[in-house]
Amino acid sequence: MKKILSLLIAVAGMSVLFSCNNYETYADQKEKERDAINKFISDRGINVISEETFHAQNDVTNNNEYVYMNNTGVYMNIERRGAGKPLQDKETCELFIRFAEYSVFDTTKVVTNKFTIYDPDIMNVSRTGTTYTASFTYGTMLSTYGASVPSGWLVPIKYINVGSSTENEMISLVKLIIPHTQGHTVASGNVTPYYYEISFQKAPGL
């Protein structure tokens, strides 16, 4: 009986040890996220610049440059600033959104409406001073993740124009690497970073 009891204790101890070795802490998950983002940047030859350099360039990114935003941890590339003018102080409007979302861990496409030209997502956004608030009111992001707009999506709004395309200018286009802290509920819950390509355009008539 004693031998059986000792064997059971040993097995239980090994099970606990195995579980502990396979338990991933939040710090482990964040480190894995940082490694994935760094690999994503390296694999694509992305040139990361500081906010100071970005502002010195009149808030423009060149070619494969991404500016690292210190307060949010978001990496941002503005491929096209867009037509029209930026969202004005105390202005509220609807923006048409076309996007593609990829997991940074394995670069698989997760969600997209990028190619549904005639059925964009819709985001209601307001500006008060330097503060931007927004919610999804229609589309793929709303049905997939809910009405709350990821904080990282709002980072580029102050640097782009949100008018409709003109003869000489196309609508804005930004590329973002967003850490889990600035992402949607799935991103934050799973400590998963996402890469986005997003265009923002005022709804017609606004």
Backbone as CSV, one residue per row, in Angstrom:
resi,resn,N_x,N_y,N_z,CA_x,CA_y,CA_z,C_x,C_y,C_z
1,MET,0.829,-1.205,0.000,0.000,0.000,0.000,0.866,1.258,0.000
2,LYS,1.931,1.186,0.838,2.829,2.340,0.911,3.506,2.597,-0.436
3,LYS,3.849,1.507,-1.144,4.487,1.651,-2.451,3.540,2.315,-3.450
4,ILE,2.273,1.897,-3.392,1.273,2.484,-4.297,1.087,3.958,-3.993
5,LEU,1.016,4.300,-2.685,0.839,5.691,-2.275,2.023,6.538,-2.720
6,SER,3.228,5.997,-2.549,4.434,6.726,-2.968,4.442,6.960,-4.474
7,LEU,3.987,5.938,-5.209,3.935,6.055,-6.662,2.946,7.128,-7.086
8,LEU,1.789,7.163,-6.418,0.768,8.172,-6.735,1.282,9.577,-6.441
9,ILE,1.992,9.734,-5.336,2.546,11.046,-4.968,3.580,11.487,-6.004
10,ALA,4.403,10.514,-6.427,5.429,10.837,-7.424,4.799,11.267,-8.736
11,VAL,3.758,10.542,-9.150,3.060,10.886,-10.395,2.414,12.257,-10.283
12,ALA,1.791,12.515,-9.123,1.148,13.824,-8.914,2.183,14.939,-8.965
13,GLY,3.353,14.673,-8.347,4.408,15.681,-8.361,4.914,15.970,-9.755
14,MET,5.060,14.923,-10.556,5.502,15.110,-11.935,4.464,15.866,-12.747
15,SER,3.187,15.611,-12.479,2.110,16.314,-13.189,2.127,17.793,-12.881
16,VAL,2.323,18.114,-11.597,2.381,19.523,-11.195,3.580,20.195,-11.838
17,LEU,4.738,19.506,-11.819,5.954,20.066,-12.417,5.769,20.282,-13.905
18,PHE,5.143,19.311,-14.578,4.898,19.430,-16.017,3.980,20.602,-16.312
19,SER,2.935,20.767,-15.482,1.991,21.871,-15.671,2.675,23.209,-15.484
20,CYS,3.544,23.283,-14.470,4.238,24.549,-14.203,5.162,24.912,-15.354
21,ASN,5.837,23.886,-15.892,6.768,24.144,-16.989,6.058,24.594,-18.249
22,ASN,4.779,24.197,-18.382,4.029,24.548,-19.579,3.114,25.743,-19.371
23,TYR,3.075,26.289,-18.170,2.241,27.456,-17.891,2.939,28.706,-18.405
24,GLU,2.224,29.491,-19.184,2.792,30.694,-19.784,2.286,31.925,-19.040
25,THR,3.187,32.647,-18.424,2.800,33.840,-17.688,2.501,34.988,-18.651
26,TYR,1.889,36.046,-18.118,1.621,37.238,-18.929,2.918,37.844,-19.433
27,ALA,3.948,37.804,-18.587,5.263,38.316,-19.010,5.810,37.484,-20.170
28,ASP,5.603,36.165,-20.113,6.038,35.298,-21.215,5.297,35.652,-22.500
29,GLN,3.985,35.882,-22.382,3.172,36.217,-23.548,3.604,37.545,-24.157
30,LYS,3.914,38.516,-23.302,4.356,39.824,-23.814,5.710,39.711,-24.510
31,GLU,6.578,38.878,-23.955,7.879,38.683,-24.593,7.709,38.015,-25.956
32,LYS,6.808,37.047,-26.032,6.527,36.381,-27.306,5.958,37.385,-28.305
33,GLU,5.120,38.290,-27.824,4.564,39.318,-28.693,5.660,40.238,-29.228
34,ARG,6.556,40.688,-28.346,7.658,41.563,-28.773,8.537,40.867,-29.810
35,ASP,8.817,39.591,-29.571,9.643,38.831,-30.516,8.954,38.728,-31.875
36,ALA,7.639,38.502,-31.864,6.890,38.370,-33.120,6.877,39.690,-33.889
37,ILE,6.697,40.793,-33.181,6.690,42.106,-33.829,8.068,42.405,-34.420
38,ASN,9.120,42.133,-33.648,10.478,42.383,-34.143,10.792,41.530,-35.370
39,LYS,10.325,40.281,-35.372,10.544,39.406,-36.522,9.763,39.914,-37.739
40,PHE,8.538,40.356,-37.508,7.703,40.906,-38.577,8.404,42.100,-39.225
41,ILE,8.950,42.977,-38.392,9.656,44.168,-38.875,10.910,43.777,-39.649
42,SER,11.675,42.835,-39.099,12.910,42.404,-39.740,12.644,41.708,-41.073
43,ASP,11.654,40.819,-41.088,11.358,40.050,-42.307,10.943,40.945,-43.467
44,ARG,10.333,42.086,-43.151,9.836,42.986,-44.195,10.758,44.166,-44.454
45,GLY,11.909,44.165,-43.806,12.871,45.243,-44.022,12.332,46.605,-43.646
46,ILE,11.491,46.642,-42.642,10.883,47.909,-42.219,11.919,48.782,-41.510
47,ASN,11.947,50.050,-41.871,12.819,51.030,-41.220,12.010,51.774,-40.165
48,VAL,12.317,51.530,-38.905,11.590,52.171,-37.808,12.225,53.518,-37.490
49,ILE,11.391,54.565,-37.447,11.876,55.901,-37.107,11.190,56.388,-35.830
50,SER,11.801,57.373,-35.203,11.253,57.932,-33.964,10.176,58.964,-34.273
51,GLU,9.411,59.311,-33.255,8.407,60.365,-33.421,9.078,61.691,-33.764
52,GLU,10.260,61.935,-33.194,10.973,63.182,-33.482,11.316,63.273,-34.968
53,THR,11.807,62.177,-35.524,12.119,62.155,-36.960,10.862,62.312,-37.788
54,PHE,9.812,61.636,-37.376,8.518,61.717,-38.061,8.018,63.153,-38.125
55,HIS,8.055,63.856,-37.001,7.591,65.244,-36.963,8.519,66.160,-37.774
56,ALA,9.814,65.856,-37.759,10.767,66.646,-38.544,10.523,66.488,-40.038
57,GLN,9.887,65.384,-40.418,9.545,65.120,-41.816,8.128,65.581,-42.142
58,ASN,7.618,66.517,-41.321,6.256,67.037,-41.510,5.203,65.926,-41.411
59,ASP,5.426,65.021,-40.458,4.485,63.937,-40.176,4.240,63.051,-41.399
60,VAL,5.319,62.774,-42.120,5.254,61.916,-43.307,6.202,60.739,-43.100
61,THR,5.788,59.552,-43.560,6.685,58.399,-43.575,7.064,58.110,-45.019
62,ASN,8.321,57.794,-45.232,8.821,57.548,-46.583,8.949,56.056,-46.857
63,ASN,8.463,55.631,-48.006,8.613,54.245,-48.453,8.238,53.252,-47.351
64,ASN,9.228,52.484,-46.896,8.948,51.425,-45.920,9.264,51.867,-44.495
65,GLU,9.062,53.137,-44.207,9.278,53.667,-42.863,8.017,53.506,-42.014
66,TYR,8.224,53.119,-40.781,7.150,53.078,-39.789,7.606,53.892,-38.591
67,VAL,6.763,54.789,-38.123,7.098,55.551,-36.933,6.589,54.793,-35.709
68,TYR,7.447,54.683,-34.700,7.062,54.032,-33.445,6.473,55.093,-32.525
69,MET,5.211,54.915,-32.151,4.516,55.865,-31.294,4.731,55.476,-29.837
70,ASN,5.490,56.298,-29.124,5.927,55.944,-27.778,4.793,55.665,-26.805
71,ASN,3.741,56.466,-26.860,2.676,56.350,-25.859,1.800,55.123,-26.050
72,THR,1.775,54.584,-27.262,0.862,53.479,-27.554,1.565,52.177,-27.931
73,GLY,2.806,52.273,-28.389,3.488,51.090,-28.869,3.090,50.697,-30.276
74,VAL,2.300,51.543,-30.945,1.855,51.295,-32.319,2.950,51.715,-33.294
75,TYR,3.150,50.914,-34.336,4.025,51.280,-35.444,3.126,51.712,-36.609
76,MET,3.405,52.882,-37.185,2.500,53.441,-38.186,3.238,53.860,-39.448
77,ASN,2.692,53.460,-40.584,3.157,53.914,-41.893,2.001,54.615,-42.587
78,ILE,2.215,55.843,-43.023,1.194,56.568,-43.780,1.577,56.487,-45.249
79,GLU,0.933,55.596,-45.957,1.244,55.428,-47.377,0.643,56.557,-48.201
80,ARG,-0.582,56.946,-47.850,-1.219,58.111,-48.484,-1.912,58.919,-47.402
81,ARG,-1.643,60.213,-47.390,-2.303,61.064,-46.403,-3.762,61.294,-46.757
82,GLY,-4.077,61.267,-48.068,-5.473,61.359,-48.486,-5.887,62.730,-48.957
83,ALA,-7.109,62.779,-49.453,-7.675,64.026,-49.987,-8.441,64.773,-48.894
84,GLY,-8.788,66.028,-49.205,-9.585,66.814,-48.262,-8.759,67.358,-47.123
85,LYS,-9.314,67.291,-45.909,-8.626,67.837,-44.744,-8.836,66.918,-43.541
86,PRO,-8.045,67.131,-42.471,-8.195,66.277,-41.290,-9.539,66.510,-40.595
87,LEU,-9.898,65.578,-39.729,-11.069,65.759,-38.883,-10.844,66.982,-38.001
88,GLN,-11.824,67.875,-37.966,-11.662,69.138,-37.247,-12.088,69.024,-35.786
89,ASP,-11.590,69.929,-34.977,-11.963,69.970,-33.558,-13.476,70.140,-33.423
90,LYS,-14.078,69.371,-32.511,-15.516,69.376,-32.229,-16.353,68.849,-33.407
91,GLU,-15.703,68.121,-34.304,-16.414,67.545,-35.439,-16.722,66.070,-35.174
92,THR,-17.898,65.658,-35.594,-18.304,64.256,-35.558,-18.750,63.856,-36.952
93,CYS,-18.299,62.702,-37.411,-18.709,62.270,-38.743,-18.638,60.756,-38.860
94,GLU,-19.196,60.247,-39.950,-19.093,58.833,-40.260,-17.958,58.626,-41.255
95,LEU,-17.134,57.636,-40.983,-16.047,57.299,-41.888,-16.294,55.926,-42.485
96,PHE,-16.097,55.820,-43.796,-16.104,54.527,-44.463,-14.722,53.903,-44.265
97,ILE,-14.704,52.643,-43.857,-13.459,51.949,-43.560,-13.315,50.733,-44.460
98,ARG,-12.156,50.624,-45.097,-11.802,49.415,-45.828,-10.469,48.935,-45.266
99,PHE,-10.375,47.654,-44.981,-9.205,47.196,-44.231,-8.900,45.725,-44.493
100,ALA,-7.706,45.338,-44.101,-7.311,43.935,-44.012,-6.580,43.760,-42.687
101,GLU,-6.885,42.678,-41.995,-6.291,42.389,-40.684,-5.520,41.075,-40.748
102,TYR,-4.303,41.089,-40.200,-3.451,39.893,-40.199,-2.900,39.669,-38.789
103,SER,-2.780,38.421,-38.415,-2.092,38.086,-37.176,-0.589,38.236,-37.395
104,VAL,0.076,38.947,-36.518,1.525,39.130,-36.644,2.261,37.824,-36.339
105,PHE,1.660,36.962,-35.519,2.319,35.707,-35.162,2.589,34.825,-36.374
106,ASP,1.595,34.703,-37.263,1.790,33.810,-38.405,1.409,34.456,-39.737
107,THR,1.112,35.758,-39.714,0.761,36.582,-40.887,-0.443,36.038,-41.654
108,THR,-1.291,35.253,-40.987,-2.519,34.814,-41.650,-3.544,35.946,-41.653
109,LYS,-4.299,36.021,-42.726,-5.354,37.025,-42.803,-6.505,36.578,-41.918
110,VAL,-6.926,37.434,-41.013,-7.964,37.078,-40.055,-9.317,37.623,-40.499
111,VAL,-9.364,38.926,-40.727,-10.611,39.590,-41.114,-10.287,40.602,-42.207
112,THR,-11.186,40.778,-43.157,-10.969,41.796,-44.170,-12.272,42.199,-44.822
113,ASN,-12.333,43.441,-45.244,-13.379,43.897,-46.165,-12.720,44.761,-47.238
114,LYS,-11.388,44.622,-47.334,-10.590,45.510,-48.176,-11.061,45.530,-49.627
115,PHE,-11.548,44.406,-50.084,-11.902,44.311,-51.493,-13.408,44.441,-51.744
116,THR,-14.175,44.717,-50.668,-15.614,44.940,-50.840,-15.845,46.443,-50.981
117,ILE,-15.549,46.947,-52.147,-15.548,48.392,-52.390,-16.904,49.022,-52.084
118,TYR,-17.965,48.293,-52.380,-19.290,48.881,-52.257,-19.960,48.579,-50.918
119,ASP,-19.247,47.934,-50.006,-19.832,47.611,-48.712,-18.802,47.802,-47.601
120,PRO,-18.360,49.040,-47.380,-17.334,49.290,-46.367,-17.902,49.209,-44.958
121,ASP,-17.017,49.021,-43.992,-17.412,49.197,-42.597,-17.672,50.678,-42.364
122,ILE,-18.454,50.981,-41.337,-18.735,52.384,-41.004,-18.352,52.632,-39.555
123,MET,-17.631,53.708,-39.345,-17.171,54.088,-38.016,-17.614,55.514,-37.723
124,ASN,-18.263,55.710,-36.599,-18.645,57.044,-36.157,-17.534,57.574,-35.266
125,VAL,-16.952,58.720,-35.622,-15.802,59.241,-34.893,-16.001,60.703,-34.534
126,SER,-15.531,61.069,-33.349,-15.626,62.451,-32.866,-14.262,62.920,-32.386
127,ARG,-14.031,64.217,-32.571,-12.791,64.808,-32.078,-13.115,65.948,-31.125
128,THR,-12.465,65.936,-29.960,-12.539,67.052,-29.016,-11.110,67.395,-28.623
129,GLY,-10.605,68.486,-29.182,-9.200,68.828,-28.971,-8.311,67.774,-29.597
130,THR,-7.488,67.123,-28.772,-6.609,66.067,-29.280,-7.142,64.670,-28.942
131,THR,-8.371,64.617,-28.459,-8.973,63.340,-28.076,-9.950,62.869,-29.145
132,TYR,-9.808,61.599,-29.532,-10.678,61.011,-30.546,-11.428,59.831,-29.934
133,THR,-12.722,59.779,-30.166,-13.532,58.653,-29.716,-14.292,58.104,-30.913
134,ALA,-14.541,56.799,-30.908,-15.175,56.206,-32.080,-15.873,54.906,-31.729
135,SER,-16.812,54.520,-32.579,-17.479,53.225,-32.453,-17.868,52.746,-33.844
136,PHE,-17.859,51.433,-34.017,-18.318,50.849,-35.278,-19.841,50.804,-35.267
137,THR,-20.436,51.190,-36.378,-21.893,51.164,-36.466,-22.397,50.191,-37.525
138,TYR,-21.468,49.679,-38.350,-21.867,48.747,-39.403,-20.640,48.018,-39.923
139,GLY,-20.811,46.743,-40.272,-19.773,46.062,-41.008,-19.107,44.893,-40.311
140,THR,-18.001,44.475,-40.892,-17.298,43.266,-40.473,-16.705,43.382,-39.077
141,MET,-16.076,44.513,-38.766,-15.490,44.693,-37.434,-16.570,44.667,-36.363
142,LEU,-17.717,45.291,-36.639,-18.818,45.305,-35.673,-19.311,43.888,-35.405
143,SER,-19.537,43.128,-36.468,-20.077,41.782,-36.301,-19.050,40.808,-35.727
144,THR,-17.757,41.092,-35.928,-16.717,40.181,-35.450,-16.265,40.497,-34.030
145,TYR,-16.067,41.776,-33.735,-15.470,42.157,-32.457,-16.336,43.073,-31.602
146,GLY,-17.432,43.576,-32.142,-18.267,44.493,-31.373,-18.046,45.943,-31.769
147,ALA,-18.765,46.843,-31.108,-18.790,48.252,-31.505,-17.526,49.029,-31.134
148,SER,-16.800,48.549,-30.157,-15.627,49.285,-29.680,-14.510,49.289,-30.718
149,VAL,-14.015,50.466,-31.060,-12.915,50.612,-32.026,-11.579,50.437,-31.300
150,PRO,-10.696,49.583,-31.795,-9.382,49.442,-31.159,-8.679,50.800,-31.049
151,SER,-8.091,51.062,-29.907,-7.413,52.348,-29.697,-6.353,52.596,-30.752
152,GLY,-5.680,51.535,-31.187,-4.637,51.680,-32.188,-5.140,52.206,-33.518
153,TRP,-6.418,51.954,-33.825,-6.992,52.458,-35.077,-7.109,53.970,-35.078
154,LEU,-7.165,54.582,-33.900,-7.365,56.026,-33.820,-6.049,56.805,-33.901
155,VAL,-4.932,56.099,-33.750,-3.628,56.770,-33.764,-3.399,57.580,-35.037
156,PRO,-3.688,57.047,-36.233,-3.381,57.811,-37.460,-4.355,58.933,-37.782
157,ILE,-5.515,58.978,-37.115,-6.559,59.922,-37.518,-6.074,61.373,-37.517
158,LYS,-5.252,61.751,-36.558,-4.800,63.142,-36.471,-3.793,63.508,-37.556
159,TYR,-3.234,62.502,-38.250,-2.195,62.765,-39.236,-2.663,62.634,-40.681
160,ILE,-3.924,62.278,-40.899,-4.395,62.043,-42.261,-5.569,62.949,-42.603
161,ASN,-5.883,63.017,-43.889,-7.079,63.706,-44.357,-8.176,62.668,-44.594
162,VAL,-9.408,63.077,-44.358,-10.499,62.102,-44.413,-11.540,62.449,-45.472
163,GLY,-11.138,63.240,-46.483,-12.070,63.582,-47.547,-12.206,62.466,-48.569
164,SER,-13.110,62.667,-49.515,-13.266,61.725,-50.613,-12.155,61.942,-51.629
165,SER,-11.944,60.965,-52.477,-10.876,61.072,-53.470,-11.194,62.156,-54.488
166,THR,-10.159,62.754,-55.010,-10.304,63.788,-56.025,-9.580,63.311,-57.283
167,GLU,-9.560,64.167,-58.280,-8.899,63.800,-59.538,-7.412,63.526,-59.330
168,ASN,-6.807,64.263,-58.391,-5.362,64.146,-58.193,-4.974,63.420,-56.908
169,GLU,-5.935,63.175,-56.024,-5.620,62.571,-54.741,-6.544,61.382,-54.471
170,MET,-5.946,60.326,-53.911,-6.740,59.177,-53.510,-7.014,59.245,-52.014
171,ILE,-7.943,58.428,-51.539,-8.259,58.437,-50.115,-7.068,57.936,-49.310
172,SER,-7.067,58.219,-48.032,-5.946,57.870,-47.163,-5.725,56.362,-47.108
173,LEU,-4.480,55.984,-46.830,-4.136,54.578,-46.632,-3.011,54.499,-45.607
174,VAL,-3.264,53.776,-44.531,-2.253,53.622,-43.484,-2.010,52.144,-43.221
175,LYS,-0.814,51.859,-42.701,-0.461,50.505,-42.286,-0.036,50.568,-40.822
176,LEU,-0.550,49.650,-40.037,-0.336,49.700,-38.590,0.067,48.333,-38.051
177,ILE,1.018,48.338,-37.129,1.308,47.168,-36.302,0.828,47.526,-34.905
178,ILE,-0.173,46.805,-34.434,-0.844,47.191,-33.194,-0.641,46.114,-32.123
179,PRO,-0.015,46.473,-30.986,0.154,45.508,-29.900,-1.181,45.213,-29.222
180,HIS,-1.223,44.162,-28.429,-2.494,43.734,-27.842,-3.135,44.798,-26.952
181,THR,-2.306,45.638,-26.351,-2.840,46.656,-25.445,-3.654,47.724,-26.167
182,GLN,-3.463,47.836,-27.483,-4.176,48.841,-28.273,-5.154,48.187,-29.251
183,GLY,-5.377,46.892,-29.093,-6.209,46.165,-30.036,-7.621,45.904,-29.532
184,HIS,-8.344,45.053,-30.247,-9.708,44.700,-29.862,-9.684,43.664,-28.742
185,THR,-10.864,43.194,-28.352,-10.962,42.309,-27.192,-10.240,40.979,-27.417
186,VAL,-10.272,40.466,-28.623,-9.575,39.211,-28.909,-8.061,39.408,-28.797
187,ALA,-7.573,40.532,-29.311,-6.143,40.840,-29.226,-5.692,40.958,-27.776
188,SER,-6.433,41.704,-26.984,-6.044,41.921,-25.590,-6.189,40.642,-24.775
189,GLY,-7.230,39.861,-25.062,-7.454,38.637,-24.309,-6.425,37.563,-24.586
190,ASN,-5.898,37.532,-25.809,-4.934,36.504,-26.200,-3.502,37.014,-26.320
191,VAL,-3.295,38.295,-25.968,-1.971,38.936,-26.079,-1.415,38.705,-27.492
192,THR,-2.206,39.135,-28.459,-1.864,38.929,-29.864,-1.740,40.260,-30.597
193,PRO,-0.617,40.519,-31.269,-0.471,41.727,-32.075,-1.055,41.503,-33.465
194,TYR,-1.565,42.579,-34.063,-2.148,42.496,-35.401,-1.551,43.562,-36.319
195,TYR,-1.509,43.211,-37.589,-1.085,44.143,-38.633,-2.306,44.512,-39.472
196,TYR,-2.421,45.811,-39.800,-3.573,46.292,-40.561,-3.143,47.152,-41.739
197,GLU,-3.936,47.084,-42.790,-3.920,48.065,-43.868,-5.316,48.667,-43.884
198,ILE,-5.415,49.994,-43.689,-6.726,50.624,-43.504,-6.826,51.914,-44.308
199,SER,-7.960,52.118,-44.938,-8.272,53.419,-45.552,-9.449,54.032,-44.812
200,PHE,-9.387,55.353,-44.651,-10.443,56.110,-43.970,-10.993,57.141,-44.947
201,GLN,-12.312,57.223,-45.059,-12.932,58.161,-45.993,-14.262,58.630,-45.427
202,LYS,-14.516,59.919,-45.473,-15.804,60.431,-45.034,-16.926,59.841,-45.875
203,ALA,-18.018,59.542,-45.209,-19.185,59.060,-45.937,-19.647,60.137,-46.920
204,PRO,-20.120,59.758,-48.098,-20.543,60.744,-49.107,-21.565,61.734,-48.535
205,GLY,-21.380,62.988,-48.922,-22.303,64.027,-48.476,-21.896,64.725,-47.202
206,LEU,-20.826,64.242,-46.541,-20.376,64.863,-45.303,-19.212,65.818,-45.581
